Amino acid sequence: MRKRTLLLCALAYCSQAAAKKEDIEYVAEHLPEVSMDNRYATLPLWTASATSRPDDGWTFAAQGSFSRATAGGLEVGGPMLSFAASRALSSRWTVTALGFADDLHLSGSDQRDLQTLFAPSTPLARPVASSFEGLDGSVNHYGAGLAFSLSSDQGWLGARRWVGGLLYEDVNLRDYRWNFTVLEGPDAGTRGQLDFDNDYRHFTPFAGLEVVRERGDWTFSPHALLAWPLPRRGFVGHIVTDEFDIHGDQADAGHGKHFGDPSLTLGFDITYRPAHLSVDVGTALTQALIEPIVHKGIDQNWLLSVRWQH
């Protein structure tokens, strides 16, 4: 009965192999990195007005977003909240303090190759077709930062705002684990647990540009932001079976530091000024198109973001 079950699982795996070439370690790294990119795309940096003056006092913004990214049968998603307080220092310069907290859920089961670059000396032959079940974890992403913006209305771009600053961010991967069963080869039938629980902390400089156009009660503002998490870190993992228990880091194993990718995000805010509300329609489109390209193995990435500012 057990051999029949393994045979059926192996056949199911082969039928999906052409569409799922990325191994489990590869996509396990990319799922939280997509969430990081979604956060950079929805930082509360952009304004609802083309002008600001020191006598305007403080302005406050609250931004709520919801994201969902998938890779085969795996998923990460949930609410993303951020806040900002800004004050004009002059007719051109503005300072902004901001913070964010994202509580995202990891879930799903899948069939992929088992790979452990963080632990290259495991007794198992790898990569090897395996099934992964029981993911029920979280990506908790927190951060705070400071930004300065410089406004100008000269040149062919017209009214625009340059933004630059620095974030401190903390990415906590919790219960990021599967129960796995090897489906093929000499180790077929081997069962164990694979997890990627770890904390990753970065200082992230960022810079961007916003172009502002006002039409009646409406403001339209395309914007772009480049963020660069530092330092990049090795991806950490842990694999356990009845025969061994190994914890490792890709960087220590000689496979480099890859966690924390540079990110370029593009958005287009539409603001109805009497209600102080903005919807970023551009981010919803560009994050859906760009993330499956820059993070191979990601099938879909949906992001919706709304900001209130007053």
RONURO-405135 format. One record per atom (N, C-alpha, C): x, y, z; residue in three letters. Coordinates in steps of 0.1 Angstrom, whole numbers, padded with zeros to 4 digits, always signed. Example, Ala and Ser with C-alpha at 12.3 -4.5 7.8 and 13.67 -1.06 7.14 Angstrom:
BEGIN
+0132-0057+0078Ala +0123-0045+0078Ala +0132-0033+0078Ala +0128-0022+0071Ser +0137-0011+0071Ser +0129+0000+0079Ser 
REM end
This chain:
BEGIN
+0008-0012+0000Met +0000+0000+0000Met +0009+0013+0000Met +0019+0012+0008Arg +0028+0024+0009Arg +0035+0026-0004Arg +0040+0015-0011Lys +0047+0016-0024Lys +0037+0022-0034Lys +0024+0018-0034Arg +0015+0023-0043Arg +0012+0038-0041Arg +0012+0042-0029Thr +0010+0056-0026Thr +0021+0064-0031Thr +0034+0060-0029Leu +0046+0067-0033Leu +0046+0067-0048Leu +0042+0056-0055Leu +0041+0056-0070Leu +0032+0066-0075Leu +0020+0067-0069Leu +0010+0077-0074Leu +0015+0091-0071Leu +0022+0094-0060Cys +0027+0107-0057Cys +0038+0111-0068Cys +0046+0101-0071Ala +0057+0103-0081Ala +0051+0106-0094Ala +0041+0099-0099Leu +0034+0102-0111Leu +0028+0116-0112Leu +0022+0119-0100Ala +0016+0133-0100Ala +0027+0144-0100Ala +0038+0141-0094Tyr +0049+0150-0095Tyr +0054+0152-0109Tyr +0056+0141-0116Cys +0061+0142-0130Cys +0052+0150-0139Cys +0039+0149-0137Ser +0029+0156-0145Ser +0030+0171-0143Ser +0036+0175-0132Gln +0037+0189-0129Gln +0051+0195-0131Gln +0061+0186-0133Ala +0075+0190-0132Ala +0078+0201-0142Ala +0072+0200-0154Ala +0076+0210-0165Ala +0072+0224-0161Ala +0061+0225-0153Ala +0056+0238-0149Ala +0063+0243-0136Ala +0070+0234-0128Lys +0075+0237-0115Lys +0090+0233-0115Lys +0099+0240-0121Lys +0112+0236-0122Lys +0120+0241-0110Lys +0115+0251-0103Glu +0123+0257-0091Glu +0121+0248-0079Glu +0132+0245-0072Asp +0131+0237-0060Asp +0125+0244-0048Asp +0123+0237-0038Ile +0116+0242-0026Ile +0124+0253-0019Ile +0137+0252-0018Glu +0145+0262-0012Glu +0145+0275-0020Glu +0145+0274-0033Tyr +0145+0286-0042Tyr +0132+0294-0040Tyr +0121+0287-0040Val +0108+0295-0039Val +0106+0299-0024Val +0111+0291-0015Ala +0110+0295+0000Ala +0117+0309+0002Ala +0128+0311-0005Glu +0135+0324-0003Glu +0127+0335-0010Glu +0121+0332-0022His +0115+0343-0030His +0101+0347-0024His +0094+0339-0017Leu +0081+0343-0012Leu +0082+0355-0002Leu +0091+0355+0008Pro +0092+0366+0016Pro +0099+0378+0009Pro +0107+0376-0001Glu +0113+0387-0008Glu +0103+0394-0016Glu +0093+0388-0022Val +0082+0394-0028Val +0074+0403-0019Val +0072+0398-0007Ser +0066+0406+0004Ser +0073+0419+0007Ser +0087+0418+0007Met +0095+0429+0010Met +0093+0440-0002Met +0093+0435-0014Asp +0091+0444-0026Asp +0077+0451-0025Asp +0067+0443-0021Asn +0054+0449-0019Asn +0054+0460-0009Asn +0062+0458+0002Arg +0063+0469+0012Arg +0069+0481+0006Arg +0080+0480-0001Tyr +0087+0491-0007Tyr +0077+0499-0016Tyr +0069+0491-0023Ala +0060+0497-0033Ala +0049+0505-0026Ala +0047+0502-0013Thr +0035+0509-0006Thr +0040+0517+0006Thr +0052+0521+0006Leu +0057+0531+0017Leu +0049+0544+0015Leu +0045+0550+0027Pro +0037+0562+0026Pro +0046+0575+0024Pro +0052+0575+0012Leu +0062+0586+0009Leu +0056+0597+0000Leu +0045+0594-0007Trp +0040+0603-0017Trp +0030+0612-0012Trp +0029+0624-0017Thr +0019+0634-0012Thr +0007+0635-0021Thr -0003+0642-0015Ala -0015+0644-0022Ala -0016+0658-0028Ala -0005+0666-0027Ser -0006+0680-0032Ser +0007+0683-0039Ser +0007+0692-0048Ala +0019+0696-0055Ala +0027+0707-0047Ala +0022+0713-0037Thr +0029+0723-0029Thr +0027+0721-0015Thr +0037+0726-0007Ser +0036+0725+0008Ser +0044+0737+0013Ser +0039+0742+0025Arg +0046+0754+0031Arg +0048+0751+0046Arg +0058+0757+0052Pro +0061+0755+0066Pro +0049+0758+0075Pro +0041+0768+0072Asp +0030+0772+0080Asp +0018+0762+0079Asp +0020+0751+0070Asp +0009+0741+0070Asp +0010+0732+0082Asp +0021+0732+0090Gly +0022+0723+0101Gly +0024+0709+0097Gly +0021+0700+0106Trp +0023+0686+0103Trp +0012+0680+0095Trp +0015+0671+0086Thr +0005+0663+0079Thr +0007+0648+0083Thr -0004+0641+0083Phe -0003+0627+0087Phe -0009+0618+0076Phe -0004+0606+0075Ala -0009+0597+0065Ala -0009+0583+0071Ala -0020+0576+0067Ala -0022+0562+0071Ala -0024+0554+0058Ala -0017+0543+0056Gln -0018+0536+0043Gln -0021+0521+0046Gln -0031+0516+0040Gly -0034+0502+0042Gly -0034+0494+0029Gly -0028+0483+0029Ser -0026+0475+0017Ser -0029+0460+0020Ser -0032+0453+0010Phe -0034+0438+0011Phe -0027+0432-0001Phe -0019+0421+0002Ser -0011+0415-0008Ser -0014+0400-0008Ser -0011+0393-0019Arg -0012+0379-0020Arg -0003+0374-0032Arg +0007+0366-0028Ala +0016+0361-0038Ala +0015+0345-0038Ala +0016+0339-0049Thr +0016+0324-0050Thr +0027+0319-0058Thr +0032+0307-0054Ala +0042+0299-0062Ala +0037+0285-0062Ala +0031+0280-0072Gly +0025+0267-0072Gly +0014+0266-0062Gly +0015+0256-0053Gly +0005+0255-0042Gly +0008+0263-0030Gly +0018+0271-0030Leu +0023+0279-0018Leu +0018+0293-0019Leu +0016+0299-0008Glu +0010+0313-0008Glu +0015+0321+0004Glu +0017+0334+0002Val +0020+0343+0013Val +0011+0356+0010Val +0004+0360+0021Gly -0005+0372+0019Gly -0010+0377+0032Gly -0016+0389+0032Gly -0022+0394+0043Gly -0022+0409+0043Gly -0026+0416+0055Pro -0026+0430+0055Pro -0013+0437+0058Pro -0011+0449+0053Met +0001+0457+0054Met -0003+0471+0058Met +0002+0475+0070Leu -0002+0488+0075Leu +0010+0497+0076Leu +0009+0510+0073Ser +0020+0520+0075Ser +0014+0533+0078Ser +0023+0541+0085Phe +0019+0555+0090Phe +0031+0564+0087Phe +0028+0577+0085Ala +0038+0587+0083Ala +0034+0600+0089Ala +0043+0608+0093Ala +0041+0622+0097Ala +0051+0631+0090Ala +0047+0641+0083Ser +0055+0650+0075Ser +0054+0664+0079Ser +0065+0672+0077Arg +0064+0686+0079Arg +0073+0693+0069Arg +0068+0704+0063Ala +0076+0712+0054Ala +0086+0720+0062Ala +0099+0719+0057Leu +0109+0727+0063Leu +0111+0740+0056Leu +0107+0741+0044Ser +0107+0753+0035Ser +0097+0751+0024Ser +0097+0760+0015Ser +0088+0758+0003Ser +0092+0746-0006Ser +0104+0741-0004Arg +0109+0730-0012Arg +0112+0718-0005Arg +0117+0719+0008Trp +0121+0707+0015Trp +0111+0702+0025Trp +0109+0689+0026Thr +0100+0683+0036Thr +0106+0671+0042Thr +0104+0669+0055Val +0109+0657+0063Val +0097+0648+0066Val +0099+0635+0065Thr +0089+0625+0068Thr +0095+0614+0077Thr +0088+0612+0088Ala +0091+0600+0097Ala +0080+0590+0094Ala +0084+0577+0092Leu +0074+0567+0089Leu +0077+0554+0096Leu +0066+0545+0096Gly +0068+0532+0102Gly +0058+0523+0096Gly +0061+0510+0096Phe +0051+0500+0090Phe +0052+0487+0098Phe +0041+0479+0097Ala +0039+0466+0103Ala +0031+0457+0093Ala +0037+0447+0089Asp +0030+0437+0079Asp +0029+0424+0086Asp +0017+0418+0087Asp +0014+0405+0093Asp +0009+0396+0082Asp +0018+0388+0076Leu +0015+0380+0064Leu +0015+0365+0068Leu +0006+0358+0062His +0004+0344+0065His +0010+0335+0054His +0018+0325+0057Leu +0024+0315+0048Leu +0015+0302+0049Leu +0012+0297+0037Ser +0003+0285+0038Ser +0006+0277+0025Ser +0001+0264+0025Gly +0001+0256+0013Gly +0009+0243+0013Gly +0006+0235+0003Ser +0013+0223+0001Ser +0018+0222-0014Ser +0028+0214-0017Asp +0033+0214-0030Asp +0041+0202-0033Asp +0045+0199-0045Gln +0054+0189-0049Gln +0065+0195-0058Gln +0077+0195-0053Arg +0089+0201-0059Arg +0101+0193-0056Arg +0112+0196-0062Asp +0125+0190-0058Asp +0129+0195-0044Asp +0134+0186-0036Leu +0140+0189-0023Leu +0154+0194-0026Leu +0158+0205-0021Gln +0172+0210-0022Gln +0175+0217-0009Gln +0188+0216-0005Thr +0192+0222+0007Thr +0207+0228+0005Thr +0208+0239-0002Leu +0221+0245-0004Leu +0227+0250+0009Leu +0218+0252+0019Phe +0223+0256+0032Phe +0230+0245+0039Phe +0227+0232+0035Ala +0233+0221+0041Ala +0237+0211+0030Ala +0248+0213+0023Pro +0252+0205+0012Pro +0256+0191+0015Pro +0258+0187+0028Ser +0264+0174+0031Ser +0253+0165+0037Ser +0240+0167+0035Thr +0230+0158+0040Thr +0232+0144+0034Thr +0228+0133+0041Pro +0229+0120+0035Pro +0220+0118+0024Pro +0209+0126+0022Leu +0200+0124+0011Leu +0206+0129-0002Leu +0203+0121-0013Ala +0207+0126-0026Ala +0198+0137-0030Ala +0203+0148-0034Arg +0195+0160-0038Arg +0201+0166-0051Arg +0193+0173-0059Pro +0178+0175-0057Pro +0170+0162-0060Pro +0159+0161-0053Val +0151+0149-0054Val +0136+0152-0053Val +0128+0146-0061Ala +0114+0149-0061Ala +0108+0146-0048Ala +0100+0155-0042Ser +0094+0153-0029Ser +0081+0160-0028Ser +0073+0156-0018Ser +0061+0163-0015Ser +0063+0171-0002Ser +0056+0183-0001Phe +0057+0191+0010Phe +0043+0195+0015Phe +0041+0193+0028Glu +0027+0195+0033Glu +0028+0202+0047Glu +0017+0209+0050Gly +0015+0214+0063Gly +0020+0228+0066Gly +0023+0236+0056Leu +0028+0249+0059Leu +0018+0258+0065Leu +0021+0264+0077Asp +0012+0273+0084Asp +0020+0282+0092Asp +0026+0292+0085Gly +0036+0301+0092Gly +0033+0315+0089Gly +0043+0324+0092Ser +0041+0338+0090Ser +0053+0346+0086Ser +0051+0357+0079Val +0062+0367+0077Val +0058+0379+0084Val +0064+0382+0095Asn +0062+0395+0102Asn +0073+0405+0098Asn +0069+0416+0092His +0078+0425+0087His +0076+0439+0093His +0085+0444+0101Tyr +0084+0457+0108Tyr +0095+0466+0103Tyr +0092+0479+0104Gly +0103+0488+0101Gly +0099+0503+0104Gly +0109+0511+0104Ala +0108+0526+0106Ala +0118+0533+0098Ala +0116+0545+0095Gly +0126+0553+0087Gly +0124+0567+0087Gly +0133+0574+0080Leu +0132+0589+0079Leu +0135+0592+0064Leu +0128+0602+0059Ala +0129+0606+0045Ala +0129+0621+0044Ala +0136+0626+0033Phe +0136+0640+0030Phe +0132+0641+0015Phe +0124+0651+0012Ser +0119+0653-0002Ser +0122+0667-0006Ser +0125+0669-0019Leu +0128+0682-0025Leu +0119+0684-0036Leu +0111+0695-0036Ser +0101+0698-0046Ser +0107+0708-0056Ser +0102+0707-0068Ser +0106+0716-0079Ser +0095+0716-0089Ser +0094+0728-0096Asp +0084+0729-0107Asp +0091+0734-0120Asp +0105+0733-0120Gln +0112+0738-0132Gln +0115+0726-0141Gln +0117+0729-0154Gly +0121+0718-0163Gly +0109+0712-0170Gly +0112+0702-0179Trp +0101+0696-0187Trp +0092+0687-0179Trp +0097+0682-0168Leu +0088+0674-0160Leu +0077+0681-0152Leu +0080+0694-0150Gly +0070+0702-0143Gly +0071+0699-0128Gly +0059+0700-0121Ala +0059+0698-0106Ala +0063+0684-0103Ala +0073+0682-0095Arg +0079+0669-0091Arg +0085+0670-0077Arg +0088+0658-0072Arg +0093+0657-0059Arg +0103+0645-0059Arg +0116+0649-0055Trp +0126+0638-0053Trp +0126+0634-0038Trp +0127+0621-0036Val +0126+0616-0022Val +0138+0607-0020Val +0144+0608-0008Gly +0155+0599-0004Gly +0155+0597+0011Gly +0159+0585+0016Gly +0159+0583+0030Gly +0165+0569+0034Gly +0162+0565+0046Leu +0168+0553+0051Leu +0158+0546+0060Leu +0156+0532+0058Leu +0147+0524+0066Leu +0156+0515+0075Leu +0151+0511+0086Tyr +0155+0500+0094Tyr +0144+0490+0093Tyr +0146+0477+0089Glu +0136+0468+0088Glu +0140+0454+0093Glu +0130+0447+0099Asp +0132+0434+0105Asp +0122+0424+0099Asp +0127+0414+0093Val +0118+0404+0087Val +0119+0391+0095Val +0108+0387+0101Asn +0108+0375+0110Asn +0100+0364+0103Asn +0107+0353+0100Leu +0100+0341+0094Leu +0097+0331+0105Leu +0085+0328+0108Arg +0081+0320+0119Arg +0072+0308+0114Arg +0075+0296+0119Asp +0068+0284+0116Asp +0068+0282+0100Asp +0079+0286+0094Tyr +0081+0284+0080Tyr +0086+0270+0077Tyr +0077+0260+0078Arg +0082+0246+0077Arg +0071+0237+0071Arg +0077+0227+0065Trp +0069+0216+0059Trp +0073+0203+0064Trp +0063+0193+0064Asn +0066+0179+0065Asn +0069+0174+0051Asn +0080+0167+0049Phe +0082+0163+0035Phe +0084+0148+0034Phe +0081+0143+0022Thr +0083+0129+0019Thr +0090+0128+0005Thr +0102+0121+0005Val +0109+0119-0007Val +0102+0109-0016Val +0100+0112-0029Leu +0092+0104-0038Leu +0099+0095-0047Leu +0112+0098-0049Glu +0120+0091-0060Glu +0134+0087-0054Glu +0140+0079-0062Gly +0154+0075-0059Gly +0156+0066-0048Gly +0169+0064-0044Pro +0172+0054-0033Pro +0166+0058-0020Pro +0163+0070-0018Asp +0158+0075-0005Asp +0142+0076-0005Asp +0136+0071-0015Ala +0121+0072-0016Ala +0115+0067-0003Ala +0105+0074+0001Gly +0098+0071+0014Gly +0103+0078+0026Gly +0115+0084+0025Thr +0121+0091+0037Thr +0112+0103+0040Thr +0110+0104+0053Arg +0101+0115+0058Arg +0110+0124+0067Arg +0106+0137+0067Gly +0113+0146+0076Gly +0106+0159+0077Gly +0113+0169+0082Gln +0108+0183+0083Gln +0118+0192+0078Gln +0114+0202+0070Leu +0122+0213+0065Leu +0117+0226+0069Leu +0126+0235+0075Asp +0121+0248+0079Asp +0131+0259+0076Asp +0126+0271+0075Phe +0134+0283+0071Phe +0132+0294+0081Phe +0129+0291+0094Asp +0127+0301+0104Asp +0140+0309+0106Asp +0139+0322+0106Asn +0150+0331+0109Asn +0146+0345+0109Asn +0154+0354+0115Asp +0152+0368+0115Asp +0163+0375+0105Asp +0158+0384+0097Tyr +0167+0391+0088Tyr +0165+0406+0090Tyr +0176+0413+0093Arg +0176+0427+0096Arg +0184+0435+0086Arg +0178+0446+0081His +0185+0453+0071His +0184+0468+0074His +0194+0476+0070Phe +0193+0490+0068Phe +0191+0492+0053Phe +0181+0500+0049Thr +0177+0500+0035Thr +0176+0515+0030Thr +0187+0520+0023Pro +0185+0533+0017Pro +0176+0532+0005Pro +0169+0543+0003Phe +0159+0544-0008Phe +0159+0557-0015Phe +0156+0558-0027Ala +0155+0571-0034Ala +0144+0569-0045Ala +0137+0580-0047Gly +0126+0580-0057Gly +0122+0593-0063Gly +0113+0593-0072Leu +0108+0605-0079Leu +0093+0604-0081Leu +0086+0615-0078Glu +0072+0616-0080Glu +0069+0628-0089Glu +0061+0626-0099Val +0056+0637-0107Val +0042+0640-0104Val +0038+0652-0101Val +0025+0656-0096Val +0018+0665-0106Val +0005+0660-0109Arg -0004+0668-0118Arg -0017+0670-0111Arg -0022+0682-0110Glu -0035+0685-0104Glu -0045+0689-0115Glu -0057+0683-0114Arg -0068+0686-0122Arg -0081+0687-0114Arg -0085+0700-0111Gly -0097+0702-0103Gly -0094+0696-0089Gly -0103+0688-0085Asp -0102+0681-0071Asp -0093+0669-0071Asp -0087+0666-0083Trp -0080+0654-0084Trp -0065+0656-0086Trp -0057+0647-0080Thr -0042+0647-0083Thr -0038+0634-0088Thr -0029+0634-0098Phe -0024+0622-0105Phe -0009+0623-0104Phe -0003+0612-0098Ser +0011+0612-0095Ser +0018+0599-0098Ser +0024+0597-0109Pro +0032+0585-0111Pro +0045+0587-0103Pro +0050+0575-0098His +0062+0576-0090His +0070+0563-0091His +0083+0564-0088Ala +0092+0553-0089Ala +0101+0553-0076Ala +0105+0541-0071Leu +0113+0541-0059Leu +0123+0529-0061Leu +0136+0532-0058Leu +0146+0522-0057Leu +0150+0520-0043Leu +0149+0508-0038Ala +0153+0504-0024Ala +0164+0493-0024Ala +0173+0494-0015Trp +0185+0485-0016Trp +0188+0480-0001Trp +0182+0468+0003Pro +0185+0463+0016Pro +0199+0459+0018Pro +0205+0464+0029Leu +0219+0461+0033Leu +0220+0457+0047Leu +0229+0447+0050Pro +0236+0439+0040Pro +0227+0427+0035Pro +0230+0422+0023Arg +0224+0410+0019Arg +0229+0398+0028Arg +0220+0389+0030Arg +0223+0378+0040Arg +0222+0364+0033Arg +0228+0354+0039Gly +0227+0341+0034Gly +0213+0335+0039Gly +0207+0327+0031Phe +0194+0322+0035Phe +0196+0310+0044Phe +0189+0309+0055Val +0191+0300+0066Val +0181+0289+0065Val +0185+0276+0068Gly +0175+0265+0068Gly +0178+0255+0078Gly +0169+0245+0079His +0170+0235+0089His +0163+0222+0084His +0170+0211+0083Ile +0163+0199+0079Ile +0165+0187+0089Ile +0155+0180+0091Val +0155+0169+0101Val +0148+0157+0096Val +0154+0145+0098Thr +0148+0132+0095Thr +0151+0123+0107Thr +0147+0111+0107Asp +0151+0102+0118Asp +0166+0099+0119Asp +0173+0102+0108Glu +0187+0099+0107Glu +0196+0111+0110Glu +0192+0123+0108Phe +0200+0134+0109Phe +0192+0147+0113Phe +0200+0157+0117Asp +0194+0170+0121Asp +0205+0181+0118Asp +0202+0188+0107Ile +0212+0197+0102Ile +0207+0211+0101Ile +0214+0221+0106His +0210+0235+0105His +0222+0242+0097His +0218+0251+0088Gly +0229+0257+0080Gly +0225+0271+0074Gly +0235+0277+0068Asp +0234+0290+0061Asp +0240+0289+0047Asp +0233+0294+0037Gln +0238+0293+0024Gln +0252+0300+0022Gln +0253+0311+0029Ala +0266+0319+0028Ala +0277+0311+0034Ala +0275+0305+0046Asp +0285+0297+0052Asp +0289+0284+0044Asp +0279+0279+0036Ala +0281+0267+0028Ala +0288+0271+0014Ala +0290+0284+0012Gly +0297+0288+0000Gly +0288+0291-0012Gly +0275+0293-0009His +0265+0296-0020His +0261+0310-0020His +0267+0319-0013Gly +0265+0333-0014Gly +0254+0339-0005Gly +0253+0352-0005Lys +0243+0359+0003Lys +0233+0365-0007Lys +0221+0359-0007His +0211+0363-0017His +0198+0369-0011His +0196+0368+0003Phe +0184+0373+0008Phe +0184+0388+0010Phe +0174+0395+0005Gly +0173+0409+0005Gly +0178+0415-0008Gly +0169+0415-0018Asp +0172+0419-0031Asp +0170+0434-0033Asp +0178+0441-0041Pro +0175+0454-0046Pro +0161+0454-0053Pro +0154+0465-0051Ser +0140+0466-0056Ser +0137+0479-0063Ser +0131+0478-0075Leu +0126+0490-0082Leu +0111+0488-0083Leu +0103+0497-0077Thr +0089+0496-0078Thr +0083+0509-0085Thr +0072+0507-0092Leu +0066+0518-0100Leu +0051+0519-0096Leu +0046+0531-0094Gly +0032+0533-0090Gly +0026+0545-0097Gly +0013+0546-0095Phe +0005+0557-0101Phe -0007+0560-0092Phe -0005+0571-0084Asp -0016+0574-0074Asp -0026+0583-0080Asp -0039+0580-0077Ile -0050+0589-0081Ile -0056+0593-0067Ile -0056+0606-0065Thr -0061+0612-0052Thr -0073+0621-0054Thr -0083+0619-0046Tyr -0094+0628-0046Tyr -0092+0636-0033Tyr -0088+0649-0035Arg -0083+0657-0024Arg -0094+0661-0014Arg -0107+0663-0018Pro -0117+0666-0008Pro -0118+0655+0003Pro -0116+0643-0001Ala -0118+0631+0008Ala -0104+0627+0014Ala -0093+0633+0009His -0080+0630+0014His -0076+0615+0011His -0081+0610+0001Leu -0079+0595-0002Leu -0072+0593-0015Leu -0062+0584-0015Ser -0055+0580-0027Ser -0055+0565-0029Ser -0056+0561-0042Val -0055+0547-0046Val -0044+0546-0055Val -0035+0536-0052Asp -0023+0534-0061Asp -0027+0524-0072Asp -0032+0528-0083Val -0036+0519-0093Val -0024+0513-0101Val -0013+0521-0101Gly -0001+0517-0108Gly +0006+0506-0102Gly +0007+0506-0088Thr +0014+0495-0081Thr +0006+0482-0083Thr -0007+0482-0083Ala -0015+0470-0085Ala -0011+0463-0098Ala -0009+0471-0108Leu -0005+0466-0122Leu +0009+0462-0122Leu +0018+0471-0118Thr +0033+0468-0120Thr +0038+0457-0111Thr +0033+0456-0099Gln +0037+0445-0090Gln +0032+0431-0095Gln +0021+0431-0102Ala +0015+0419-0107Ala +0024+0415-0119Ala +0029+0424-0127Leu +0037+0421-0139Leu +0051+0418-0136Leu +0057+0426-0127Ile +0072+0426-0125Ile +0076+0415-0116Ile +0069+0412-0105Glu +0075+0402-0095Glu +0077+0388-0101Glu +0067+0383-0109Pro +0070+0370-0115Pro +0082+0369-0124Pro +0087+0381-0129Ile +0099+0382-0137Ile +0111+0382-0129Ile +0112+0392-0119Val +0124+0394-0111Val +0125+0383-0100Val +0114+0376-0096His +0115+0365-0086His +0110+0353-0093His +0119+0346-0100Lys +0114+0334-0107Lys +0108+0324-0098Lys +0098+0317-0103Gly +0090+0308-0094Gly +0077+0313-0089Gly +0076+0327-0088Ile +0064+0333-0084Ile +0054+0333-0095Ile +0042+0328-0093Asp +0032+0327-0103Asp +0024+0340-0104Asp +0019+0345-0093Gln +0010+0356-0092Gln +0014+0365-0080Gln +0012+0378-0082Asn +0014+0387-0070Asn +0003+0398-0072Asn -0006+0399-0062Trp -0016+0409-0062Trp -0014+0418-0050Trp -0016+0431-0053Leu -0014+0441-0043Leu -0024+0453-0045Leu -0031+0456-0034Leu -0040+0467-0034Leu -0037+0477-0023Leu -0036+0490-0026Ser -0031+0499-0016Ser -0040+0512-0016Ser -0044+0517-0004Val -0052+0529-0003Val -0045+0537+0008Val -0044+0551+0006Arg -0038+0559+0016Arg -0048+0571+0019Arg -0048+0574+0032Trp -0055+0586+0037Trp -0045+0596+0042Trp -0046+0608+0038Gln -0036+0618+0042Gln -0042+0632+0045Gln -0039+0638+0056His -0045+0651+0060His -0035+0659+0068His 
REM end
